[in-house]
Amino acid sequence: MNVGLGLPISNPAQLLTWARRADAGPFSALGLLDRLVYDNPEPLVTLAVLAGATSRVRLQTEVLIAPLHNTAILAKQAATLDRLSGSRFTLGIGTAGREDDYLAAGVDVHRRGRRLDEQLALLRRAWSGEPYGAGDGDGVGPIGPAPVRLGGPEVLFGGFVPAVFERVARWGDGFLGAGLGPQWMDTAFRDVERRWELAGREGRPRLAAQVNVALGPETVLAEARKEMGDYYAFTGRPGHMLAGLLTTPAAVRDAVTAFTGIGADEVMLYCWASDPDQIDRLADAVA
């Protein structure tokens, strides 16, 4: 059973403490979300710092809004982080849909899916050591450093539309699902596996599920609810997400068991409150 932690974003100065304590514990990965027009730390910069403070735990974006990024620079950043971490980096990517992020980046939100598809081909070429560009002699030379992992860092896709499942089958190593219960996630997992098989891919996709958690006294729970409510306010239905927040050890344990039962290779427990003592509480809950 692989259980990871999603890192809280409200106090970036505490993230080194979170990373070191998680690395010394039973957790498999540390995840960090991405937004542009929001008060969160930039994920690639932050994970690079955390890579130097850890030696075992994996580091992943959940998920990086790739269309906001310059593709060539993203290829270099991801390969560098793969090298510096000893291939402990997982690039979770998606498109999201918050218009303010795209306006700030100067990217057309309505082209985000097509832009991501274009980026994926370029990223894979860059990580394979080929000249950067579309091929046919128009490349500009390879972009280094070469990643430790052949073909580039592990890539997971987040989202629930059919195009996401197709990207997993064509370009990815697996799927990261967030915000759905085990019954609905089971359907998504099976769709990902079916499209993977139809694409003729060998092996099987890695499947990860993410659930929101907060364990501790009422002050911890109140902070988590506030942070979640603020983050999901853009949906117009933050209460719907808050209803899924798990706040007891039994609920966390049952969720991990349920997601593992439908084939999840990893369950990410996303923490919204900054208290690092939650690491020990969560470790006890899933022991």
Residue frames relative to the residue before (quaternion, step in Angstrom):
aa qw qx qy qz dx dy dz
M 1.0000 0.0000 0.0000 0.0000 0.00 0.00 0.00
N 0.1238 -0.7887 0.6004 0.0455 3.61 -0.67 1.12
V 0.0061 -0.7938 0.6060 -0.0513 3.55 -0.69 1.14
G 0.1031 -0.8055 0.5829 0.0276 3.55 -0.74 1.10
L 0.3849 -0.7030 0.5525 0.2289 3.52 -1.37 0.17
G 0.2700 -0.7022 0.6328 0.1832 3.53 -1.05 0.84
L 0.3832 -0.7720 0.4678 0.1959 3.57 -0.71 1.09
P 0.4651 -0.6603 0.5034 0.3070 3.60 -1.00 0.75
I 0.3595 -0.7729 0.4956 0.1666 3.55 -1.11 0.69
S 0.5392 0.6890 -0.3838 0.2954 3.59 1.21 -0.30
N 0.7965 0.1546 -0.0766 0.5796 3.61 1.14 -0.52
P 0.2099 -0.8317 0.4993 0.1224 3.62 0.25 1.22
A 0.6052 0.5856 -0.3650 0.3969 3.61 1.04 -0.64
Q 0.6658 0.5050 -0.3031 0.4580 3.60 1.19 -0.45
L 0.5119 0.7003 -0.4114 0.2798 3.59 1.17 -0.33
L 0.5804 0.5540 -0.3885 0.4532 3.61 1.11 -0.45
T 0.6290 0.5166 -0.3280 0.4794 3.58 1.05 -0.74
W 0.6337 0.5232 -0.3241 0.4687 3.57 0.95 -0.88
A 0.6903 0.4986 -0.2941 0.4341 3.58 0.81 -1.00
R 0.6810 0.4921 -0.3013 0.4509 3.59 0.84 -0.92
R 0.6805 0.4783 -0.2994 0.4675 3.58 0.92 -0.85
A 0.6457 0.5045 -0.3266 0.4711 3.60 1.02 -0.72
D 0.6380 0.5384 -0.3230 0.4459 3.57 1.02 -0.80
A 0.6899 0.4590 -0.2680 0.4914 3.58 1.13 -0.63
G 0.6757 0.4986 -0.2778 0.4664 3.57 1.28 -0.21
P 0.7347 -0.4589 0.2958 0.4026 3.57 -1.25 -0.36
F 0.5144 0.7040 -0.3931 0.2919 3.58 1.24 -0.10
S 0.4482 -0.7411 0.4564 0.2040 3.55 -1.07 0.84
A 0.8212 0.0451 0.0354 0.5678 3.60 1.05 -0.66
L 0.2294 -0.7095 0.6433 0.1736 3.50 -1.40 0.34
G 0.1103 -0.8115 0.5727 0.0358 3.57 -0.79 1.01
L 0.0847 -0.7887 0.6080 0.0325 3.56 -1.18 0.60
L 0.4043 -0.7362 0.4974 0.2169 3.55 -0.85 1.02
D 0.3041 -0.7397 0.5771 0.1652 3.54 -1.34 0.25
R 0.1711 0.7071 -0.6794 0.0959 3.50 -1.13 0.90
L 0.3626 -0.7070 0.5527 0.2514 3.58 -1.21 0.36
V 0.7697 0.2593 -0.1498 0.5638 3.59 0.69 -1.08
Y 0.5678 0.5366 -0.4111 0.4698 3.54 0.46 1.26
D 0.5159 -0.6644 0.4578 0.2877 3.57 -1.21 0.53
N 0.3949 0.6846 -0.5057 0.3460 3.56 0.61 1.21
P 0.5269 -0.6173 0.4583 0.3624 3.63 -1.10 0.49
E 0.5478 -0.5985 0.4638 0.3558 3.57 -1.11 0.67
P 0.4597 -0.7598 0.3793 0.2598 3.61 -0.54 1.13
L 0.6805 0.4892 -0.3261 0.4374 3.64 0.82 -0.80
V 0.6313 0.5097 -0.3273 0.4842 3.59 1.01 -0.77
T 0.6822 0.5014 -0.2894 0.4465 3.56 0.86 -0.99
L 0.6818 0.4831 -0.2978 0.4616 3.59 0.87 -0.89
A 0.5918 0.5503 -0.3726 0.4562 3.60 1.11 -0.53
V 0.6366 0.5045 -0.3223 0.4861 3.58 1.03 -0.78
L 0.6880 0.4858 -0.2836 0.4585 3.59 0.90 -0.93
A 0.5661 0.5877 -0.3856 0.4306 3.59 1.14 -0.53
G 0.6884 0.4828 -0.2769 0.4651 3.56 1.03 -0.80
A 0.6855 0.4711 -0.2740 0.4828 3.58 1.24 -0.40
T 0.7282 0.3611 -0.2087 0.5438 3.58 1.29 -0.09
S 0.2351 -0.7858 0.5538 0.1434 3.56 -1.26 0.28
R 0.7744 0.3603 -0.1613 0.4944 3.58 1.16 -0.48
V 0.7121 0.4911 -0.2732 0.4207 3.55 0.74 -1.11
R 0.4578 -0.6704 0.5101 0.2843 3.58 -1.13 0.69
L 0.2600 -0.7489 0.5953 0.1312 3.56 -1.27 0.51
Q 0.1139 0.8234 -0.5472 0.0979 3.59 -0.72 0.97
T 0.4214 -0.6600 0.5625 0.2654 3.50 -1.27 0.57
E 0.0554 -0.8184 0.5715 -0.0250 3.57 -0.99 0.93
V 0.4666 -0.7146 -0.4969 0.1574 1.57 0.67 2.35
L 0.5480 -0.5936 0.4731 0.3516 3.55 -1.22 0.52
I 0.3501 -0.7178 0.5601 0.2201 3.58 -0.91 0.92
A 0.2319 -0.8547 0.4481 0.1220 3.53 0.36 1.31
P 0.6522 0.5339 -0.3617 0.3985 3.68 0.82 -0.73
L 0.5968 0.5646 -0.3727 0.4316 3.62 1.18 -0.31
H 0.6928 0.5077 -0.2510 0.4464 3.56 1.25 -0.51
N 0.5139 -0.5718 0.5380 0.3457 3.52 -1.27 0.53
T 0.4705 -0.7363 0.4061 0.2675 3.58 -0.59 1.13
A 0.6605 0.5071 -0.3183 0.4530 3.59 0.89 -0.86
I 0.6649 0.4860 -0.3047 0.4783 3.58 0.95 -0.84
L 0.6295 0.5287 -0.3343 0.4609 3.59 1.01 -0.77
A 0.6227 0.5357 -0.3420 0.4563 3.60 0.99 -0.78
K 0.6814 0.4812 -0.2830 0.4733 3.57 0.94 -0.90
Q 0.6513 0.5201 -0.3200 0.4505 3.59 0.93 -0.87
A 0.6860 0.4882 -0.2914 0.4540 3.59 0.85 -0.96
A 0.6616 0.4950 -0.3094 0.4707 3.59 0.96 -0.82
T 0.6325 0.5288 -0.3278 0.4614 3.57 1.04 -0.78
L 0.6750 0.4858 -0.2936 0.4714 3.58 0.92 -0.90
D 0.5979 0.5477 -0.3505 0.4688 3.57 1.11 -0.64
R 0.6744 0.4867 -0.2867 0.4755 3.59 0.96 -0.89
L 0.7078 0.4837 -0.2778 0.4335 3.58 0.76 -1.03
S 0.7173 0.4403 -0.2475 0.4799 3.58 1.09 -0.67
G 0.4620 -0.6688 0.4605 0.3567 3.59 1.22 -0.12
S 0.6387 -0.5541 0.2928 0.4464 3.54 1.09 0.87
R 0.4198 0.6868 -0.4841 0.3431 3.56 0.99 0.87
F 0.5640 0.6271 -0.3708 0.3888 3.59 1.27 0.12
T 0.0936 -0.7554 0.6469 0.0461 3.54 -1.06 0.90
L 0.2485 -0.7651 0.5797 0.1293 3.57 -0.80 1.04
G 0.0772 -0.7638 0.6407 0.0137 3.54 -0.38 1.25
I 0.0145 0.8322 -0.5513 0.0577 3.58 -0.64 1.08
G 0.0659 0.7729 -0.6290 0.0515 3.51 -1.29 0.49
T 0.5558 -0.6225 0.4446 0.3255 3.54 -1.31 -0.17
A 0.1766 -0.7792 0.5663 0.2025 3.59 1.10 -0.69
G 0.2358 -0.7999 0.5319 0.1471 3.61 -1.12 -0.29
R 0.4002 0.7114 -0.4853 0.3133 3.57 1.22 0.43
E 0.4126 -0.7683 0.4325 0.2287 3.54 -0.38 1.26
D 0.6238 0.5627 -0.3643 0.4019 3.60 1.02 -0.70
D 0.6036 0.5482 -0.3609 0.4526 3.61 1.08 -0.65
Y 0.6936 0.4767 -0.2765 0.4639 3.57 0.90 -0.92
L 0.6179 0.5344 -0.3468 0.4609 3.59 1.05 -0.70
A 0.6674 0.5062 -0.3044 0.4535 3.58 0.93 -0.89
A 0.7141 0.4414 -0.2490 0.4830 3.59 1.05 -0.75
G 0.4265 -0.7149 0.4582 0.3116 3.58 1.23 -0.24
V 0.5185 0.6121 -0.4120 0.4320 3.56 1.17 0.69
D 0.4846 -0.6716 0.4853 0.2803 3.56 -1.01 0.87
V 0.3820 -0.7495 0.4941 0.2194 3.59 -0.50 1.17
H 0.6551 0.5355 -0.3152 0.4299 3.58 1.10 -0.64
R 0.6952 0.4263 -0.2703 0.5118 3.60 1.27 -0.23
R 0.3539 0.7974 -0.4572 0.1730 3.56 1.24 0.03
G 0.6523 0.5108 -0.3254 0.4557 3.61 0.99 -0.73
R 0.6703 0.4811 -0.2958 0.4815 3.58 0.91 -0.89
R 0.6379 0.5192 -0.3369 0.4583 3.58 1.00 -0.77
L 0.6447 0.5153 -0.3336 0.4555 3.60 0.94 -0.79
D 0.6381 0.5202 -0.3363 0.4573 3.60 0.94 -0.79
E 0.6452 0.5044 -0.3163 0.4789 3.58 1.00 -0.79
Q 0.6493 0.5318 -0.3174 0.4414 3.57 0.98 -0.83
L 0.6412 0.5622 -0.3353 0.4005 3.57 0.93 -0.86
A 0.6435 0.5112 -0.3227 0.4695 3.57 0.96 -0.82
L 0.6805 0.4874 -0.2890 0.4646 3.59 0.96 -0.86
L 0.6302 0.5334 -0.3360 0.4534 3.59 0.99 -0.77
R 0.6810 0.4860 -0.2999 0.4584 3.57 0.85 -0.94
R 0.6217 0.5231 -0.3443 0.4704 3.61 1.04 -0.71
A 0.6687 0.5089 -0.3091 0.4455 3.57 0.86 -0.95
W 0.7019 0.4722 -0.2722 0.4585 3.59 0.87 -0.93
S 0.6482 0.4983 -0.3208 0.4781 3.59 1.23 -0.32
G 0.5486 -0.6451 0.3795 0.3726 3.57 1.29 -0.01
E 0.4729 0.6668 -0.4487 0.3611 3.59 1.26 0.21
P 0.6418 -0.4920 0.3917 0.4389 3.60 -1.19 0.30
Y 0.4646 -0.6893 0.4782 0.2834 3.57 -0.96 0.86
G 0.5571 0.5642 -0.4537 0.4067 3.56 -0.82 1.00
A 0.6961 -0.5069 0.3387 0.3790 3.52 -1.31 -0.09
G 0.6070 -0.5574 0.3651 0.4331 3.59 1.24 -0.04
D 0.7251 0.4500 -0.3112 0.4182 3.57 -1.33 -0.32
G 0.7416 -0.4572 0.2361 0.4304 3.56 0.95 0.89
D 0.6336 0.5582 -0.3458 0.4092 3.60 1.21 -0.05
G 0.4112 0.7110 -0.4762 0.3140 3.59 1.21 0.30
V 0.3655 -0.7412 0.5279 0.1961 3.55 -1.24 0.42
G 0.7058 -0.4086 0.2644 0.5148 3.58 1.20 0.32
P 0.5960 -0.6014 0.3958 0.3556 3.58 -1.13 0.55
I 0.3079 -0.7170 0.5984 0.1815 3.53 -1.27 0.60
G 0.1152 -0.8010 0.5855 0.0489 3.57 -0.65 1.09
P 0.5615 -0.0205 -0.7849 -0.2611 1.46 -2.50 0.00
A 0.5787 -0.5546 0.4473 0.3968 3.55 -1.23 0.36
P 0.4456 -0.6869 0.4935 0.2933 3.60 -0.86 0.84
V 0.5899 -0.5602 0.4380 0.3825 3.56 -1.21 0.47
R 0.7151 0.4234 -0.2363 0.5036 3.55 0.91 -0.95
L 0.4906 -0.6790 0.4595 0.2950 3.57 -0.73 1.05
G 0.8138 0.2180 -0.1819 0.5071 3.57 -0.76 1.05
G 0.6696 -0.5095 0.2922 0.4546 3.56 1.27 0.02
P 0.6832 -0.4730 0.3461 0.4355 3.56 -1.27 0.16
E 0.6386 -0.5038 0.4103 0.4124 3.54 -1.27 0.38
V 0.1399 -0.7944 0.5893 0.0449 3.59 -0.94 0.94
L 0.0518 -0.7656 0.6413 0.0063 3.54 -0.87 1.07
F 0.2528 -0.7586 0.5812 0.1511 3.56 -1.11 0.70
G 0.1974 -0.7744 0.5925 0.1019 3.53 -1.07 0.84
G 0.5378 0.5933 -0.4715 0.3694 3.56 -1.12 0.74
F 0.3363 -0.7815 0.5019 0.1558 3.56 -1.23 0.35
V 0.5027 0.6243 -0.4551 0.3879 3.61 1.17 0.29
P 0.6701 -0.5243 0.3303 0.4088 3.63 -1.11 0.53
A 0.6100 0.5666 -0.3664 0.4155 3.61 1.01 -0.70
V 0.6109 0.5468 -0.3539 0.4501 3.59 1.09 -0.64
F 0.6661 0.4980 -0.3046 0.4643 3.58 0.91 -0.89
E 0.6314 0.5216 -0.3286 0.4704 3.57 1.08 -0.70
R 0.6371 0.5201 -0.3331 0.4612 3.60 1.02 -0.73
V 0.5998 0.5443 -0.3617 0.4616 3.57 1.02 -0.72
A 0.6984 0.4869 -0.2749 0.4468 3.56 0.84 -1.01
R 0.7396 0.4263 -0.2367 0.4639 3.59 0.96 -0.81
W 0.8466 0.2091 -0.0466 0.4872 3.55 0.79 -1.03
G 0.7432 0.5040 -0.2139 0.3847 3.56 1.07 -0.69
D 0.4573 -0.6366 0.5443 0.2990 3.47 -1.45 -0.10
G 0.8165 -0.1070 0.0777 0.5620 3.56 1.18 -0.30
F 0.4637 -0.6701 0.5359 0.2209 3.50 -1.45 -0.04
L 0.1311 -0.7641 0.6282 0.0661 3.54 -1.10 0.81
G 0.0740 -0.8138 0.5764 0.0031 3.56 -0.58 1.19
A 0.0339 -0.8060 0.5906 -0.0202 3.57 -0.88 0.95
G 0.8133 0.3408 -0.2211 0.4165 3.52 -1.19 0.63
L 0.6767 0.4342 -0.3070 0.5092 3.60 1.22 0.09
G 0.4963 -0.6435 0.4977 0.3031 3.53 -1.17 0.61
P 0.7275 -0.4588 0.2842 0.4236 3.58 -1.24 0.30
Q 0.6321 0.5439 -0.3568 0.4211 3.64 0.92 -0.75
W 0.7157 0.4217 -0.2523 0.4963 3.59 0.89 -0.93
M 0.6286 0.5332 -0.3431 0.4503 3.58 1.05 -0.69
D 0.5702 0.5921 -0.3731 0.4302 3.57 1.11 -0.64
T 0.6503 0.5123 -0.3110 0.4668 3.58 0.96 -0.87
A 0.6639 0.4993 -0.3041 0.4664 3.58 0.94 -0.88
F 0.6403 0.5325 -0.3269 0.4467 3.59 0.91 -0.86
R 0.6827 0.4835 -0.2953 0.4615 3.57 0.88 -0.94
D 0.6233 0.5264 -0.3453 0.4639 3.61 1.05 -0.68
V 0.6314 0.5211 -0.3307 0.4694 3.58 0.98 -0.82
E 0.6735 0.4972 -0.2989 0.4581 3.59 0.86 -0.92
R 0.6474 0.5227 -0.3232 0.4508 3.59 0.97 -0.81
R 0.6906 0.4646 -0.2890 0.4729 3.59 0.88 -0.88
W 0.5799 0.5664 -0.3593 0.4624 3.58 1.15 -0.62
E 0.6813 0.4828 -0.2810 0.4730 3.56 0.89 -0.95
L 0.6578 0.5110 -0.3121 0.4569 3.59 0.95 -0.85
A 0.6592 0.5026 -0.3037 0.4697 3.58 1.14 -0.60
G 0.4885 -0.6915 0.4161 0.3319 3.58 1.28 -0.07
R 0.3700 0.7380 -0.4902 0.2796 3.57 1.17 0.44
E 0.4289 -0.6853 0.5257 0.2648 3.57 -1.09 0.69
G 0.7789 0.3136 -0.2382 0.4881 3.56 -1.22 0.43
R 0.4703 -0.6392 0.5095 0.3327 3.55 -1.07 -0.75
P 0.5467 -0.6090 0.4459 0.3625 3.60 -1.14 0.48
R 0.4451 -0.6377 0.5421 0.3184 3.56 -1.18 0.50
L 0.1751 -0.8029 0.5680 0.0461 3.56 -0.84 1.02
A 0.0049 0.8000 -0.5984 0.0436 3.56 -0.77 1.07
A 0.1579 -0.7678 0.6157 0.0806 3.55 -1.12 0.75
Q 0.1785 -0.7812 0.5910 0.0926 3.55 -1.09 0.74
V 0.0229 -0.7857 0.6178 -0.0218 3.55 -0.97 0.94
N 0.4303 -0.7139 0.4982 0.2388 3.58 -1.05 0.78
V 0.0235 -0.8212 0.5676 -0.0546 3.56 -0.85 1.02
A 0.0602 0.7408 -0.6690 -0.0075 3.52 -1.41 0.33
L 0.0107 0.7973 -0.6019 0.0436 3.56 -0.71 1.10
G 0.5485 0.6040 -0.4509 0.3621 3.54 -0.88 0.96
P 0.7450 -0.3669 0.2840 0.4793 3.57 -1.26 -0.31
E 0.7388 -0.4400 0.2826 0.4250 3.55 -1.31 0.23
T 0.5969 0.5664 -0.3759 0.4261 3.61 1.07 -0.59
V 0.6381 0.5121 -0.3145 0.4813 3.59 1.06 -0.77
L 0.6753 0.4924 -0.3012 0.4591 3.57 0.89 -0.93
A 0.6454 0.5237 -0.3230 0.4527 3.59 0.98 -0.79
E 0.6440 0.5094 -0.3222 0.4711 3.57 0.99 -0.82
A 0.6512 0.5201 -0.3197 0.4508 3.57 0.93 -0.88
R 0.6628 0.5020 -0.3107 0.4607 3.59 0.90 -0.87
K 0.6480 0.5110 -0.3242 0.4624 3.58 0.97 -0.80
E 0.6772 0.4941 -0.2986 0.4563 3.59 0.85 -0.97
M 0.6596 0.4956 -0.3079 0.4739 3.58 0.95 -0.83
G 0.6559 0.5269 -0.3136 0.4402 3.55 0.92 -0.91
D 0.6559 0.5009 -0.3088 0.4728 3.56 0.99 -0.86
Y 0.6785 0.5099 -0.3036 0.4330 3.58 0.88 -0.93
Y 0.7741 0.3512 -0.1794 0.4952 3.59 0.91 -0.89
A 0.3435 0.7607 -0.4915 0.2485 3.59 1.23 0.23
F 0.5931 0.6033 -0.3634 0.3902 3.58 1.09 -0.70
T 0.6207 0.5681 -0.3453 0.4158 3.60 1.14 -0.55
G 0.4083 -0.6979 0.4832 0.3359 3.57 1.18 -0.56
R 0.7547 0.2850 -0.1704 0.5659 3.58 1.33 -0.12
P 0.0505 0.8371 -0.5439 0.0303 3.61 0.72 0.94
G 0.5801 0.6047 -0.3700 0.4011 3.58 1.14 -0.60
H 0.5950 0.5705 -0.3606 0.4363 3.57 1.11 -0.64
M 0.6813 0.4620 -0.2849 0.4912 3.58 0.96 -0.84
L 0.6412 0.5367 -0.3270 0.4403 3.57 0.98 -0.83
A 0.6012 0.5760 -0.3600 0.4210 3.58 1.10 -0.61
G 0.6978 0.4666 -0.2688 0.4724 3.58 1.18 -0.48
L 0.4456 0.6924 -0.4605 0.3316 3.59 1.26 0.04
L 0.2591 -0.7755 0.5607 0.1305 3.58 -0.74 1.08
T 0.0581 -0.8538 0.5162 -0.0361 3.57 -0.61 1.15
T 0.6946 0.3847 -0.2986 0.5296 3.61 1.19 0.31
P 0.6110 -0.5630 0.3983 0.3888 3.60 -1.11 0.55
A 0.6396 0.5323 -0.3342 0.4425 3.58 0.98 -0.80
A 0.6613 0.5050 -0.3144 0.4570 3.60 0.94 -0.85
V 0.6392 0.5111 -0.3241 0.4745 3.59 1.01 -0.79
R 0.6674 0.5075 -0.2977 0.4566 3.56 0.87 -0.95
D 0.6628 0.5036 -0.3078 0.4608 3.59 0.93 -0.88
A 0.6459 0.5197 -0.3285 0.4526 3.60 1.00 -0.78
V 0.6442 0.5107 -0.3246 0.4677 3.58 0.93 -0.86
T 0.6544 0.5106 -0.3094 0.4640 3.59 0.94 -0.86
A 0.6759 0.5041 -0.2978 0.4476 3.58 0.91 -0.91
F 0.6880 0.4668 -0.2939 0.4716 3.60 0.88 -0.87
T 0.6181 0.5221 -0.3446 0.4761 3.57 1.06 -0.67
G 0.6476 0.5522 -0.3079 0.4252 3.55 1.05 -0.78
I 0.7106 0.4028 -0.2655 0.5122 3.61 1.15 -0.47
G 0.7084 -0.5093 0.2524 0.4183 3.57 1.21 0.35
A 0.3809 0.7162 -0.5070 0.2914 3.61 1.18 0.26
D 0.3498 -0.7298 0.5526 0.1991 3.55 -0.91 0.95
E 0.7870 0.0475 -0.0046 0.6151 3.55 1.22 -0.53
V 0.1566 -0.7499 0.6352 0.0984 3.55 -1.14 0.74
M 0.2016 -0.7826 0.5826 0.0864 3.56 -0.69 1.13
L 0.2094 -0.7646 0.6023 0.0936 3.56 -0.76 1.11
Y 0.1592 -0.8256 0.5355 0.0787 3.57 -0.21 1.25
C 0.2128 -0.8023 0.5545 0.0606 3.53 -0.65 1.24
W 0.2028 -0.8123 0.5397 0.0878 3.58 -0.78 1.02
A 0.6692 0.4377 -0.3005 0.5200 3.60 1.25 -0.27
S 0.5195 -0.7116 0.3989 0.2540 3.55 -1.02 0.84
D 0.4841 0.6906 -0.4323 0.3190 3.63 1.19 -0.27
P 0.3156 -0.7862 0.4970 0.1878 3.64 -0.44 1.15
D 0.5162 0.6338 -0.4303 0.3830 3.61 1.20 -0.20
Q 0.4929 0.6465 -0.4301 0.3926 3.57 1.26 -0.18
I 0.5461 0.6235 -0.3985 0.3926 3.58 1.16 -0.55
D 0.6925 0.4517 -0.2795 0.4883 3.58 0.88 -0.91
R 0.6407 0.5265 -0.3368 0.4459 3.59 0.95 -0.77
L 0.6783 0.4788 -0.2893 0.4764 3.57 0.97 -0.85
A 0.6063 0.5451 -0.3513 0.4602 3.57 1.06 -0.71
D 0.6621 0.4925 -0.3032 0.4767 3.57 0.97 -0.85
A 0.6493 0.5466 -0.3238 0.4181 3.57 1.01 -0.82
V 0.7862 0.3229 -0.1686 0.4993 3.60 0.96 -0.79
A 0.3877 0.7360 -0.4777 0.2824 3.58 1.26 0.09
